[in-house]
Amino acid sequence: METRHLVLSLVVILTGILAVRGVVALSAGEFGTVARQAGVGAIVLGFGVGLYRNWETLGV
């Protein structure tokens, strides 16, 4: 497996974990935690997708 695909896999797994944590917090009524999980998840996913798409340009 290429490193590029491994990085994307790790980003997807991390985003999934953050989504599950957000759902659990939502069921507990902790809306601040839900917002934090959504924000961090969006940043991680955006960074990971951007890294994957620009992998060759970065020279990694």
C-alpha distance matrix in Angstrom:
0.0 3.8 6.5 8.2 6.6 6.8 10.3 11.2 10.5 12.7 15.2 15.6 16.2 18.6 20.3 20.8 22.3 24.6 25.7 26.6 28.5 30.3 31.3 32.7 34.6 35.9 37.3 39.0 40.5 38.9 38.5 37.9 34.8 33.6 34.1 32.3 29.3 29.2 29.6 26.9 24.5 25.3 24.8 21.4 20.2 21.9 20.4 16.8 17.3 19.1 16.5 13.9 16.5 17.8 14.8 16.1 19.6 19.1 17.9 15.2
3.8 0.0 3.8 5.3 5.4 6.4 8.8 10.1 10.8 12.6 14.5 15.6 16.7 18.6 20.2 21.3 22.9 24.6 25.9 27.3 29.0 30.4 31.9 33.4 34.9 36.2 37.9 39.5 40.8 39.0 38.3 37.4 34.5 33.4 33.4 31.6 28.8 28.5 28.5 25.8 23.7 24.1 23.2 20.0 19.0 20.0 18.2 14.9 15.3 16.5 13.7 11.2 13.8 14.6 11.3 12.4 16.0 15.4 14.2 11.6
6.5 3.8 0.0 3.8 5.5 4.9 6.1 8.6 9.7 10.5 12.3 14.2 15.2 16.4 18.3 19.8 21.0 22.5 24.2 25.8 27.0 28.5 30.3 31.7 32.9 34.4 36.3 37.6 38.8 36.7 36.0 34.9 32.0 31.2 31.1 28.9 26.4 26.4 26.0 23.1 21.4 21.9 20.6 17.4 16.9 17.9 15.6 12.5 13.7 14.7 11.4 9.8 13.0 13.3 9.9 11.8 14.8 13.5 12.6 9.4
8.2 5.3 3.8 0.0 3.8 5.5 5.3 6.5 8.8 10.1 10.9 12.6 14.5 15.6 16.7 18.6 20.3 21.4 22.7 24.7 26.1 27.1 28.9 30.7 31.8 33.0 35.1 36.6 37.4 35.4 34.4 33.4 30.7 29.5 29.2 27.4 24.9 24.4 23.9 21.4 19.5 19.5 18.3 15.4 14.4 15.0 13.1 9.9 10.4 11.4 8.4 6.2 9.3 10.0 7.1 9.5 12.4 11.6 11.5 8.9
6.6 5.4 5.5 3.8 0.0 3.8 5.4 5.0 6.1 8.6 9.8 10.5 12.3 14.2 15.2 16.4 18.4 19.9 20.9 22.6 24.4 25.5 26.9 28.7 30.2 31.3 33.1 34.8 35.9 34.2 33.3 32.7 29.9 28.4 28.5 26.9 24.0 23.5 23.7 21.3 18.8 19.1 18.7 15.5 14.0 15.4 14.2 10.5 10.7 12.8 10.6 7.7 10.7 12.5 10.2 12.7 15.6 15.2 15.2 12.7
6.8 6.4 4.9 5.5 3.8 0.0 3.8 5.4 5.0 6.2 8.6 9.9 10.5 12.3 14.2 15.3 16.6 18.4 19.9 21.2 22.7 24.3 25.8 27.2 28.6 30.1 31.8 33.2 34.6 32.7 32.2 31.4 28.4 27.3 27.6 25.7 22.8 22.9 23.1 20.2 18.0 19.0 18.4 14.8 14.0 16.0 14.4 10.8 12.2 14.3 11.7 9.8 13.4 14.8 12.2 14.9 17.7 16.5 16.4 13.3
10.3 8.8 6.1 5.3 5.4 3.8 0.0 3.8 5.4 5.2 6.2 8.7 9.9 10.6 12.2 14.2 15.4 16.5 18.3 20.1 21.2 22.5 24.4 25.9 26.9 28.4 30.5 31.7 32.7 30.6 29.9 28.8 26.0 25.0 24.9 22.9 20.2 20.2 20.0 17.1 15.2 16.0 14.9 11.5 11.1 12.7 10.7 7.3 9.4 11.2 8.6 7.6 11.4 12.5 10.3 13.7 15.8 14.2 14.8 11.8
11.2 10.1 8.6 6.5 5.0 5.4 3.8 0.0 3.8 5.5 5.1 6.2 8.6 9.9 10.5 12.2 14.3 15.3 16.3 18.4 20.0 20.9 22.5 24.4 25.6 26.6 28.7 30.3 31.2 29.4 28.4 27.7 25.0 23.5 23.5 21.9 19.1 18.5 18.7 16.3 13.8 14.2 13.9 10.7 9.1 10.9 10.0 6.2 7.1 9.9 8.4 6.5 9.9 12.1 10.8 14.2 16.2 15.3 16.5 14.0
10.5 10.8 9.7 8.8 6.1 5.0 5.4 3.8 0.0 3.8 5.4 5.1 6.2 8.6 9.9 10.5 12.4 14.3 15.2 16.6 18.5 19.9 21.1 22.7 24.4 25.6 27.2 28.9 30.2 28.6 28.0 27.6 24.6 23.1 23.7 22.2 18.9 18.8 19.6 17.1 14.3 15.5 15.7 12.2 10.8 13.5 13.0 9.3 10.4 13.5 12.1 10.2 13.5 15.8 14.3 17.5 19.8 18.8 19.7 16.8
12.7 12.6 10.5 10.1 8.6 6.2 5.2 5.5 3.8 0.0 3.8 5.4 5.1 6.1 8.5 9.8 10.6 12.3 14.1 15.4 16.6 18.3 20.0 21.2 22.5 24.2 25.9 27.2 28.5 26.6 26.2 25.4 22.3 21.3 21.9 19.9 16.8 17.3 17.8 14.8 12.6 14.4 14.1 10.3 10.1 13.1 11.9 8.8 11.1 13.8 12.2 11.4 15.0 16.7 15.2 18.6 20.5 18.9 19.9 16.7
15.2 14.5 12.3 10.9 9.8 8.6 6.2 5.1 5.4 3.8 0.0 3.8 5.5 5.1 6.0 8.5 9.9 10.5 12.1 14.3 15.3 16.3 18.3 20.0 20.9 22.3 24.4 25.7 26.6 24.6 23.8 22.9 20.1 18.9 19.0 17.2 14.3 14.2 14.5 11.8 9.4 10.7 10.5 6.9 6.3 9.4 8.7 5.8 8.2 11.0 10.2 9.9 13.1 15.0 14.3 18.0 19.3 17.9 19.5 16.8
15.6 15.6 14.2 12.6 10.5 9.9 8.7 6.2 5.1 5.4 3.8 0.0 3.8 5.5 5.1 6.1 8.7 9.9 10.4 12.3 14.2 15.1 16.4 18.4 19.8 20.8 22.6 24.4 25.4 23.9 23.1 22.9 20.0 18.3 18.8 17.7 14.3 13.9 15.1 13.0 9.8 11.1 12.2 9.1 7.2 10.7 11.2 8.3 9.3 12.8 12.7 11.6 14.3 16.9 16.5 20.0 21.6 20.6 22.3 19.7
16.2 16.7 15.2 14.5 12.3 10.5 9.9 8.6 6.2 5.1 5.5 3.8 0.0 3.8 5.5 5.0 6.3 8.7 9.8 10.6 12.4 14.2 15.4 16.7 18.4 19.9 21.3 22.9 24.4 22.9 22.7 22.4 19.2 17.9 19.1 17.6 14.0 14.6 16.1 13.6 10.7 13.1 14.0 10.7 10.0 13.7 13.8 11.1 12.8 16.1 15.5 14.6 17.7 20.0 19.2 22.7 24.4 23.1 24.4 21.5
18.6 18.6 16.4 15.6 14.2 12.3 10.6 9.9 8.6 6.1 5.1 5.5 3.8 0.0 3.8 5.4 5.1 6.3 8.6 10.0 10.6 12.3 14.4 15.5 16.5 18.3 20.2 21.2 22.5 20.5 20.3 19.6 16.3 15.4 16.3 14.4 11.1 12.1 13.1 10.2 7.9 10.9 11.3 8.0 8.5 12.2 12.1 10.2 12.6 15.4 15.0 15.0 18.0 19.9 19.3 23.0 24.3 22.5 24.2 21.3
20.3 20.2 18.3 16.7 15.2 14.2 12.2 10.5 9.9 8.5 6.0 5.1 5.5 3.8 0.0 3.8 5.4 5.1 6.1 8.7 9.9 10.4 12.4 14.3 15.2 16.3 18.5 20.0 20.8 19.0 18.2 17.8 14.9 13.3 14.0 12.7 9.2 9.2 10.7 8.7 5.4 8.0 9.5 7.0 6.4 10.1 11.2 9.8 11.4 14.3 14.8 14.8 17.2 19.5 19.6 23.3 24.2 22.9 25.0 22.6
20.8 21.3 19.8 18.6 16.4 15.3 14.2 12.2 10.5 9.8 8.5 6.1 5.0 5.4 3.8 0.0 3.8 5.4 5.0 6.2 8.6 9.7 10.6 12.4 14.2 15.1 16.7 18.5 19.8 18.7 18.3 18.6 15.5 13.6 15.2 14.4 10.6 10.9 13.3 11.7 8.4 11.0 13.1 10.8 9.8 13.5 14.8 13.0 14.2 17.5 17.9 17.3 19.8 22.4 22.3 25.9 27.2 26.0 27.9 25.3
22.3 22.9 21.0 20.3 18.4 16.6 15.4 14.3 12.4 10.6 9.9 8.7 6.3 5.1 5.4 3.8 0.0 3.8 5.4 5.1 6.2 8.6 10.0 10.7 12.3 14.2 15.5 16.7 18.4 16.9 17.2 17.2 13.7 12.6 14.6 13.3 9.5 11.1 13.4 11.3 9.0 12.4 13.9 11.6 11.8 15.5 16.2 14.7 16.6 19.6 19.7 19.6 22.3 24.5 24.2 27.9 29.1 27.5 29.3 26.4
24.6 24.6 22.5 21.4 19.9 18.4 16.5 15.3 14.3 12.3 10.5 9.9 8.7 6.3 5.1 5.4 3.8 0.0 3.8 5.5 5.1 6.1 8.7 9.9 10.4 12.1 14.3 15.3 16.3 14.4 14.2 13.8 10.5 9.4 10.9 9.5 5.8 7.5 9.7 7.9 6.0 9.6 11.2 9.7 10.4 13.7 14.7 14.2 16.1 18.7 19.2 19.6 22.0 24.0 24.2 28.0 28.7 27.1 29.3 26.7
25.7 25.9 24.2 22.7 20.9 19.9 18.3 16.3 15.2 14.1 12.1 10.4 9.8 8.6 6.1 5.0 5.4 3.8 0.0 3.8 5.4 5.0 6.3 8.7 9.8 10.4 12.4 14.3 15.1 14.0 13.4 14.0 11.2 8.8 10.8 10.7 7.0 7.2 10.5 9.9 7.3 10.0 12.7 11.7 11.2 14.4 16.2 15.5 16.6 19.5 20.6 20.6 22.6 25.0 25.5 29.2 29.9 28.8 31.1 28.7
26.6 27.3 25.8 24.7 22.6 21.2 20.1 18.4 16.6 15.4 14.3 12.3 10.6 10.0 8.7 6.2 5.1 5.5 3.8 0.0 3.8 5.3 5.1 6.2 8.6 9.7 10.7 12.5 14.2 13.6 14.0 15.0 11.8 10.0 12.9 12.8 9.2 10.4 13.7 12.9 10.7 13.7 16.1 14.8 14.5 18.0 19.5 18.5 19.8 22.8 23.5 23.3 25.6 28.1 28.2 31.9 32.9 31.6 33.7 31.0
28.5 29.0 27.0 26.1 24.4 22.7 21.2 20.0 18.5 16.6 15.3 14.2 12.4 10.6 9.9 8.6 6.2 5.1 5.4 3.8 0.0 3.8 5.5 5.1 6.1 8.5 10.0 10.6 12.3 10.9 11.7 12.2 8.7 7.9 11.0 10.3 7.2 9.5 12.4 11.5 10.4 13.7 15.6 14.6 15.3 18.5 19.7 19.2 21.0 23.6 24.2 24.6 27.0 29.1 29.2 33.0 33.7 32.1 34.3 31.6
30.3 30.4 28.5 27.1 25.5 24.3 22.5 20.9 19.9 18.3 16.3 15.1 14.2 12.3 10.4 9.7 8.6 6.1 5.0 5.3 3.8 0.0 3.8 5.4 5.1 6.0 8.6 9.8 10.4 9.0 8.9 9.8 6.9 4.7 7.9 8.3 5.6 7.0 10.3 10.5 9.5 12.1 14.6 14.4 14.8 17.5 19.3 19.3 20.6 23.1 24.3 24.8 26.7 28.9 29.5 33.2 33.7 32.3 34.8 32.4
31.3 31.9 30.3 28.9 26.9 25.8 24.4 22.5 21.1 20.0 18.3 16.4 15.4 14.4 12.4 10.6 10.0 8.7 6.3 5.1 5.5 3.8 0.0 3.8 5.4 5.0 6.2 8.6 9.8 9.9 10.1 12.2 9.8 7.3 10.7 11.9 9.3 10.0 13.6 14.1 12.5 14.8 17.7 17.4 17.2 20.0 22.1 21.7 22.6 25.4 26.7 26.8 28.6 31.1 31.7 35.4 36.1 34.9 37.3 34.9
32.7 33.4 31.7 30.7 28.7 27.2 25.9 24.4 22.7 21.2 20.0 18.4 16.7 15.5 14.3 12.4 10.7 9.9 8.7 6.2 5.1 5.4 3.8 0.0 3.8 5.4 5.2 6.4 8.8 8.9 10.5 12.3 9.6 8.6 12.3 12.9 10.6 12.4 15.7 15.6 14.6 17.4 19.8 19.3 19.6 22.6 24.3 23.9 25.2 28.0 28.9 29.1 31.2 33.5 33.9 37.6 38.4 36.9 39.2 36.5
34.6 34.9 32.9 31.8 30.2 28.6 26.9 25.6 24.4 22.5 20.9 19.8 18.4 16.5 15.2 14.2 12.3 10.4 9.8 8.6 6.1 5.1 5.4 3.8 0.0 3.8 5.4 5.0 6.2 5.2 7.1 8.7 6.2 5.9 9.6 10.3 9.0 11.0 13.9 14.3 14.1 16.7 18.9 18.9 19.7 22.3 23.9 24.1 25.6 27.9 29.0 29.7 31.7 33.7 34.3 38.1 38.4 36.9 39.3 36.9
35.9 36.2 34.4 33.0 31.3 30.1 28.4 26.6 25.6 24.2 22.3 20.8 19.9 18.3 16.3 15.1 14.2 12.1 10.4 9.7 8.5 6.0 5.0 5.4 3.8 0.0 3.8 5.3 5.0 5.8 6.2 9.1 8.0 6.0 9.4 11.4 10.4 11.1 14.3 15.5 14.9 16.9 19.6 20.1 20.2 22.6 24.7 25.0 26.0 28.4 29.9 30.4 32.0 34.3 35.2 38.9 39.2 37.9 40.6 38.3
37.3 37.9 36.3 35.1 33.1 31.8 30.5 28.7 27.2 25.9 24.4 22.6 21.3 20.2 18.5 16.7 15.5 14.3 12.4 10.7 10.0 8.6 6.2 5.2 5.4 3.8 0.0 3.8 5.4 7.7 9.3 12.3 11.0 9.7 13.2 14.9 13.6 14.6 17.9 18.8 18.0 20.2 22.9 23.0 23.1 25.7 27.8 27.7 28.7 31.4 32.7 32.9 34.7 37.1 37.8 41.5 42.1 40.8 43.3 40.9
39.0 39.5 37.6 36.6 34.8 33.2 31.7 30.3 28.9 27.2 25.7 24.4 22.9 21.2 20.0 18.5 16.7 15.3 14.3 12.5 10.6 9.8 8.6 6.4 5.0 5.3 3.8 0.0 3.8 5.6 8.6 11.1 9.9 9.9 13.3 14.5 13.9 15.6 18.4 19.1 19.0 21.4 23.7 23.9 24.5 27.1 28.9 29.0 30.4 32.8 34.0 34.5 36.5 38.6 39.2 43.0 43.4 41.9 44.3 41.8
40.5 40.8 38.8 37.4 35.9 34.6 32.7 31.2 30.2 28.5 26.6 25.4 24.4 22.5 20.8 19.8 18.4 16.3 15.1 14.2 12.3 10.4 9.8 8.8 6.2 5.0 5.4 3.8 0.0 3.8 5.8 8.9 9.0 8.8 11.5 13.5 13.6 14.7 17.3 18.7 18.9 20.8 23.1 23.9 24.5 26.6 28.6 29.2 30.4 32.5 34.1 34.8 36.4 38.5 39.4 43.2 43.3 41.8 44.5 42.3
38.9 39.0 36.7 35.4 34.2 32.7 30.6 29.4 28.6 26.6 24.6 23.9 22.9 20.5 19.0 18.7 16.9 14.4 14.0 13.6 10.9 9.0 9.9 8.9 5.2 5.8 7.7 5.6 3.8 0.0 3.8 5.6 5.6 6.5 9.0 10.3 10.9 12.6 14.6 15.8 16.6 18.6 20.5 21.4 22.5 24.4 26.1 27.0 28.4 30.3 31.7 32.8 34.5 36.3 37.2 40.9 40.9 39.2 42.0 39.7
38.5 38.3 36.0 34.4 33.3 32.2 29.9 28.4 28.0 26.2 23.8 23.1 22.7 20.3 18.2 18.3 17.2 14.2 13.4 14.0 11.7 8.9 10.1 10.5 7.1 6.2 9.3 8.6 5.8 3.8 0.0 3.8 5.4 4.9 6.2 8.6 9.8 10.5 12.3 14.3 15.1 16.4 18.5 19.9 20.8 22.3 24.3 25.5 26.6 28.3 30.0 31.2 32.6 34.3 35.6 39.2 39.0 37.5 40.5 38.5
37.9 37.4 34.9 33.4 32.7 31.4 28.8 27.7 27.6 25.4 22.9 22.9 22.4 19.6 17.8 18.6 17.2 13.8 14.0 15.0 12.2 9.8 12.2 12.3 8.7 9.1 12.3 11.1 8.9 5.6 3.8 0.0 3.8 5.4 5.2 6.2 8.7 9.9 10.6 12.3 14.1 15.4 16.7 18.4 19.8 21.1 22.7 24.2 25.7 27.0 28.6 30.1 31.6 33.0 34.2 37.9 37.4 35.7 38.6 36.7
34.8 34.5 32.0 30.7 29.9 28.4 26.0 25.0 24.6 22.3 20.1 20.0 19.2 16.3 14.9 15.5 13.7 10.5 11.2 11.8 8.7 6.9 9.8 9.6 6.2 8.0 11.0 9.9 9.0 5.6 5.4 3.8 0.0 3.8 5.4 5.0 6.1 8.5 9.8 10.5 11.9 14.0 15.4 16.3 17.8 19.7 21.0 22.1 23.8 25.5 26.7 28.0 29.9 31.3 32.2 35.9 35.8 34.0 36.7 34.5
33.6 33.4 31.2 29.5 28.4 27.3 25.0 23.5 23.1 21.3 18.9 18.3 17.9 15.4 13.3 13.6 12.6 9.4 8.8 10.0 7.9 4.7 7.3 8.6 5.9 6.0 9.7 9.9 8.8 6.5 4.9 5.4 3.8 0.0 3.8 5.5 5.2 6.1 8.6 10.0 10.4 12.1 14.3 15.3 16.1 18.0 19.9 20.8 22.0 23.9 25.5 26.5 28.1 29.9 31.0 34.7 34.6 33.2 36.0 33.9
34.1 33.4 31.1 29.2 28.5 27.6 24.9 23.5 23.7 21.9 19.0 18.8 19.1 16.3 14.0 15.2 14.6 10.9 10.8 12.9 11.0 7.9 10.7 12.3 9.6 9.4 13.2 13.3 11.5 9.0 6.2 5.2 5.4 3.8 0.0 3.8 5.5 5.1 6.1 8.6 9.7 10.5 12.4 14.2 15.2 16.3 18.3 19.8 20.9 22.3 24.2 25.6 26.8 28.4 29.7 33.4 32.9 31.5 34.5 32.8
32.3 31.6 28.9 27.4 26.9 25.7 22.9 21.9 22.2 19.9 17.2 17.7 17.6 14.4 12.7 14.4 13.3 9.5 10.7 12.8 10.3 8.3 11.9 12.9 10.3 11.4 14.9 14.5 13.5 10.3 8.6 6.2 5.0 5.5 3.8 0.0 3.8 5.4 5.1 6.1 8.3 9.9 10.7 12.2 14.0 15.3 16.6 18.1 19.9 21.1 22.4 24.1 25.7 27.0 28.0 31.7 31.3 29.5 32.4 30.5
29.3 28.8 26.4 24.9 24.0 22.8 20.2 19.1 18.9 16.8 14.3 14.3 14.0 11.1 9.2 10.6 9.5 5.8 7.0 9.2 7.2 5.6 9.3 10.6 9.0 10.4 13.6 13.9 13.6 10.9 9.8 8.7 6.1 5.2 5.5 3.8 0.0 3.8 5.5 5.3 5.8 8.4 10.0 10.4 11.8 13.9 15.3 16.1 17.8 19.6 20.8 22.0 23.9 25.5 26.3 30.0 30.0 28.4 31.1 28.9
29.2 28.5 26.4 24.4 23.5 22.9 20.2 18.5 18.8 17.3 14.2 13.9 14.6 12.1 9.2 10.9 11.1 7.5 7.2 10.4 9.5 7.0 10.0 12.4 11.0 11.1 14.6 15.6 14.7 12.6 10.5 9.9 8.5 6.1 5.1 5.4 3.8 0.0 3.8 5.6 5.1 6.0 8.6 9.9 10.3 11.9 14.1 15.2 16.1 17.9 19.7 20.8 22.1 23.9 25.2 28.8 28.7 27.4 30.3 28.5
29.6 28.5 26.0 23.9 23.7 23.1 20.0 18.7 19.6 17.8 14.5 15.1 16.1 13.1 10.7 13.3 13.4 9.7 10.5 13.7 12.4 10.3 13.6 15.7 13.9 14.3 17.9 18.4 17.3 14.6 12.3 10.6 9.8 8.6 6.1 5.1 5.5 3.8 0.0 3.8 5.4 5.2 6.3 8.7 10.0 10.6 12.3 14.2 15.5 16.5 18.3 20.0 21.1 22.4 23.9 27.5 26.9 25.4 28.5 26.9
26.9 25.8 23.1 21.4 21.3 20.2 17.1 16.3 17.1 14.8 11.8 13.0 13.6 10.2 8.7 11.7 11.3 7.9 9.9 12.9 11.5 10.5 14.1 15.6 14.3 15.5 18.8 19.1 18.7 15.8 14.3 12.3 10.5 10.0 8.6 6.1 5.3 5.6 3.8 0.0 3.8 5.5 5.1 6.1 8.5 9.8 10.6 12.1 14.2 15.3 16.4 18.2 19.9 21.0 21.9 25.6 25.3 23.5 26.4 24.4
24.5 23.7 21.4 19.5 18.8 18.0 15.2 13.8 14.3 12.6 9.4 9.8 10.7 7.9 5.4 8.4 9.0 6.0 7.3 10.7 10.4 9.5 12.5 14.6 14.1 14.9 18.0 19.0 18.9 16.6 15.1 14.1 11.9 10.4 9.7 8.3 5.8 5.1 5.4 3.8 0.0 3.8 5.5 5.2 6.0 8.4 9.9 10.4 12.0 13.9 15.2 16.3 18.1 19.8 20.6 24.4 24.4 23.0 25.7 23.7
25.3 24.1 21.9 19.5 19.1 19.0 16.0 14.2 15.5 14.4 10.7 11.1 13.1 10.9 8.0 11.0 12.4 9.6 10.0 13.7 13.7 12.1 14.8 17.4 16.7 16.9 20.2 21.4 20.8 18.6 16.4 15.4 14.0 12.1 10.5 9.9 8.4 6.0 5.2 5.5 3.8 0.0 3.8 5.5 5.2 5.9 8.4 9.8 10.5 11.9 14.0 15.2 16.3 18.0 19.5 23.0 22.7 21.7 24.7 23.2
24.8 23.2 20.6 18.3 18.7 18.4 14.9 13.9 15.7 14.1 10.5 12.2 14.0 11.3 9.5 13.1 13.9 11.2 12.7 16.1 15.6 14.6 17.7 19.8 18.9 19.6 22.9 23.7 23.1 20.5 18.5 16.7 15.4 14.3 12.4 10.7 10.0 8.6 6.3 5.1 5.5 3.8 0.0 3.8 5.5 5.2 6.0 8.5 10.0 10.5 12.1 14.1 15.4 16.3 17.7 21.2 20.6 19.1 22.2 20.7
21.4 20.0 17.4 15.4 15.5 14.8 11.5 10.7 12.2 10.3 6.9 9.1 10.7 8.0 7.0 10.8 11.6 9.7 11.7 14.8 14.6 14.4 17.4 19.3 18.9 20.1 23.0 23.9 23.9 21.4 19.9 18.4 16.3 15.3 14.2 12.2 10.4 9.9 8.7 6.1 5.2 5.5 3.8 0.0 3.8 5.5 5.2 6.0 8.6 9.8 10.4 12.1 14.2 15.3 15.9 19.7 19.7 18.0 20.7 18.6
20.2 19.0 16.9 14.4 14.0 14.0 11.1 9.1 10.8 10.1 6.3 7.2 10.0 8.5 6.4 9.8 11.8 10.4 11.2 14.5 15.3 14.8 17.2 19.6 19.7 20.2 23.1 24.5 24.5 22.5 20.8 19.8 17.8 16.1 15.2 14.0 11.8 10.3 10.0 8.5 6.0 5.2 5.5 3.8 0.0 3.8 5.5 5.1 6.0 8.4 9.8 10.4 12.1 14.1 15.0 18.7 19.0 17.9 20.6 18.8
21.9 20.0 17.9 15.0 15.4 16.0 12.7 10.9 13.5 13.1 9.4 10.7 13.7 12.2 10.1 13.5 15.5 13.7 14.4 18.0 18.5 17.5 20.0 22.6 22.3 22.6 25.7 27.1 26.6 24.4 22.3 21.1 19.7 18.0 16.3 15.3 13.9 11.9 10.6 9.8 8.4 5.9 5.2 5.5 3.8 0.0 3.8 5.5 5.3 6.0 8.5 9.9 10.6 12.1 13.8 17.2 16.9 16.1 19.2 18.1
20.4 18.2 15.6 13.1 14.2 14.4 10.7 10.0 13.0 11.9 8.7 11.2 13.8 12.1 11.2 14.8 16.2 14.7 16.2 19.5 19.7 19.3 22.1 24.3 23.9 24.7 27.8 28.9 28.6 26.1 24.3 22.7 21.0 19.9 18.3 16.6 15.3 14.1 12.3 10.6 9.9 8.4 6.0 5.2 5.5 3.8 0.0 3.8 5.6 5.1 6.0 8.6 10.0 10.5 11.6 15.2 14.8 13.3 16.3 14.9
16.8 14.9 12.5 9.9 10.5 10.8 7.3 6.2 9.3 8.8 5.8 8.3 11.1 10.2 9.8 13.0 14.7 14.2 15.5 18.5 19.2 19.3 21.7 23.9 24.1 25.0 27.7 29.0 29.2 27.0 25.5 24.2 22.1 20.8 19.8 18.1 16.1 15.2 14.2 12.1 10.4 9.8 8.5 6.0 5.1 5.5 3.8 0.0 3.8 5.4 5.1 6.1 8.6 10.0 10.2 14.0 14.5 13.2 15.7 13.8
17.3 15.3 13.7 10.4 10.7 12.2 9.4 7.1 10.4 11.1 8.2 9.3 12.8 12.6 11.4 14.2 16.6 16.1 16.6 19.8 21.0 20.6 22.6 25.2 25.6 26.0 28.7 30.4 30.4 28.4 26.6 25.7 23.8 22.0 20.9 19.9 17.8 16.1 15.5 14.2 12.0 10.5 10.0 8.6 6.0 5.3 5.6 3.8 0.0 3.8 5.4 5.0 6.1 8.5 9.8 13.2 13.7 13.4 16.0 14.8
19.1 16.5 14.7 11.4 12.8 14.3 11.2 9.9 13.5 13.8 11.0 12.8 16.1 15.4 14.3 17.5 19.6 18.7 19.5 22.8 23.6 23.1 25.4 28.0 27.9 28.4 31.4 32.8 32.5 30.3 28.3 27.0 25.5 23.9 22.3 21.1 19.6 17.9 16.5 15.3 13.9 11.9 10.5 9.8 8.4 6.0 5.1 5.4 3.8 0.0 3.8 5.4 5.2 6.1 8.2 11.4 11.0 10.7 13.8 13.2
16.5 13.7 11.4 8.4 10.6 11.7 8.6 8.4 12.1 12.2 10.2 12.7 15.5 15.0 14.8 17.9 19.7 19.2 20.6 23.5 24.2 24.3 26.7 28.9 29.0 29.9 32.7 34.0 34.1 31.7 30.0 28.6 26.7 25.5 24.2 22.4 20.8 19.7 18.3 16.4 15.2 14.0 12.1 10.4 9.8 8.5 6.0 5.1 5.4 3.8 0.0 3.8 5.6 5.3 5.6 9.3 9.5 8.3 10.9 9.7
13.9 11.2 9.8 6.2 7.7 9.8 7.6 6.5 10.2 11.4 9.9 11.6 14.6 15.0 14.8 17.3 19.6 19.6 20.6 23.3 24.6 24.8 26.8 29.1 29.7 30.4 32.9 34.5 34.8 32.8 31.2 30.1 28.0 26.5 25.6 24.1 22.0 20.8 20.0 18.2 16.3 15.2 14.1 12.1 10.4 9.9 8.6 6.1 5.0 5.4 3.8 0.0 3.8 5.6 5.3 8.7 10.1 10.0 11.8 10.5
16.5 13.8 13.0 9.3 10.7 13.4 11.4 9.9 13.5 15.0 13.1 14.3 17.7 18.0 17.2 19.8 22.3 22.0 22.6 25.6 27.0 26.7 28.6 31.2 31.7 32.0 34.7 36.5 36.4 34.5 32.6 31.6 29.9 28.1 26.8 25.7 23.9 22.1 21.1 19.9 18.1 16.3 15.4 14.2 12.1 10.6 10.0 8.6 6.1 5.2 5.6 3.8 0.0 3.8 5.7 8.0 8.7 9.9 12.1 12.0
17.8 14.6 13.3 10.0 12.5 14.8 12.5 12.1 15.8 16.7 15.0 16.9 20.0 19.9 19.5 22.4 24.5 24.0 25.0 28.1 29.1 28.9 31.1 33.5 33.7 34.3 37.1 38.6 38.5 36.3 34.3 33.0 31.3 29.9 28.4 27.0 25.5 23.9 22.4 21.0 19.8 18.0 16.3 15.3 14.1 12.1 10.5 10.0 8.5 6.1 5.3 5.6 3.8 0.0 3.8 5.6 5.2 6.3 8.9 9.5
14.8 11.3 9.9 7.1 10.2 12.2 10.3 10.8 14.3 15.2 14.3 16.5 19.2 19.3 19.6 22.3 24.2 24.2 25.5 28.2 29.2 29.5 31.7 33.9 34.3 35.2 37.8 39.2 39.4 37.2 35.6 34.2 32.2 31.0 29.7 28.0 26.3 25.2 23.9 21.9 20.6 19.5 17.7 15.9 15.0 13.8 11.6 10.2 9.8 8.2 5.6 5.3 5.7 3.8 0.0 3.8 5.5 5.4 6.7 6.3
16.1 12.4 11.8 9.5 12.7 14.9 13.7 14.2 17.5 18.6 18.0 20.0 22.7 23.0 23.3 25.9 27.9 28.0 29.2 31.9 33.0 33.2 35.4 37.6 38.1 38.9 41.5 43.0 43.2 40.9 39.2 37.9 35.9 34.7 33.4 31.7 30.0 28.8 27.5 25.6 24.4 23.0 21.2 19.7 18.7 17.2 15.2 14.0 13.2 11.4 9.3 8.7 8.0 5.6 3.8 0.0 3.8 5.5 5.3 6.8
19.6 16.0 14.8 12.4 15.6 17.7 15.8 16.2 19.8 20.5 19.3 21.6 24.4 24.3 24.2 27.2 29.1 28.7 29.9 32.9 33.7 33.7 36.1 38.4 38.4 39.2 42.1 43.4 43.3 40.9 39.0 37.4 35.8 34.6 32.9 31.3 30.0 28.7 26.9 25.3 24.4 22.7 20.6 19.7 19.0 16.9 14.8 14.5 13.7 11.0 9.5 10.1 8.7 5.2 5.5 3.8 0.0 3.8 5.5 8.1
19.1 15.4 13.5 11.6 15.2 16.5 14.2 15.3 18.8 18.9 17.9 20.6 23.1 22.5 22.9 26.0 27.5 27.1 28.8 31.6 32.1 32.3 34.9 36.9 36.9 37.9 40.8 41.9 41.8 39.2 37.5 35.7 34.0 33.2 31.5 29.5 28.4 27.4 25.4 23.5 23.0 21.7 19.1 18.0 17.9 16.1 13.3 13.2 13.4 10.7 8.3 10.0 9.9 6.3 5.4 5.5 3.8 0.0 3.8 5.5
17.9 14.2 12.6 11.5 15.2 16.4 14.8 16.5 19.7 19.9 19.5 22.3 24.4 24.2 25.0 27.9 29.3 29.3 31.1 33.7 34.3 34.8 37.3 39.2 39.3 40.6 43.3 44.3 44.5 42.0 40.5 38.6 36.7 36.0 34.5 32.4 31.1 30.3 28.5 26.4 25.7 24.7 22.2 20.7 20.6 19.2 16.3 15.7 16.0 13.8 10.9 11.8 12.1 8.9 6.7 5.3 5.5 3.8 0.0 3.8
15.2 11.6 9.4 8.9 12.7 13.3 11.8 14.0 16.8 16.7 16.8 19.7 21.5 21.3 22.6 25.3 26.4 26.7 28.7 31.0 31.6 32.4 34.9 36.5 36.9 38.3 40.9 41.8 42.3 39.7 38.5 36.7 34.5 33.9 32.8 30.5 28.9 28.5 26.9 24.4 23.7 23.2 20.7 18.6 18.8 18.1 14.9 13.8 14.8 13.2 9.7 10.5 12.0 9.5 6.3 6.8 8.1 5.5 3.8 0.0
